[in-house]
């Protein structure tokens, strides 16, 4: 969903006569923390389906470390007001994930609405290290992946309220530096 938000925001920014060069003027401190956090999460997901004992054993710890890196980066960049909004979304996802054993609860109904029921067996098997099927006893279920973007959307998916808040923050951040900052020059 975040990739979709970035693409949509850049497109809207271009329509509003913004400049991608404006994004280079964003005063982000320690951007490598964001990059490292996302790289860790990507590797957990990518390697998770490979039945590697190392990944199975350490995925929850690595996932937690990636969130600590994200929170650190967001705190360091709190001078950018949109980072506070993005941080609120990250916090929502963090609560949903780490009060439920380190995995994001995913609603079967949301998967069904998105025509993604093929993921049910994968999530049941626990071979997907960052997500699990939502169960009755889980905490903060409303913060889990309970929303859906079904077909005809080109990339059907399920997502959480935290994802929505992060996407809005990213959209506003990109607009701010593509358009608003560009117009002041």
Secondary structure, 3 states (H helix, E strand, C coil): CHHHHHHHHHHHHHHCCCCHHHHHHCCCCCHHHHHHHHHHHHHHHHHHCCCCHHHHHHHHHHHHHHHHHHHHHHHHCCCCHHHHHHHHHHHHHHHHHHCCCCCEEECHHHHHHCCCCCHHHHHHCCCCCCEEECCCCCCCHHHCECEEECCCCCCCEEECHHHHHHHHHHHHHHHHHHHHHHHCC
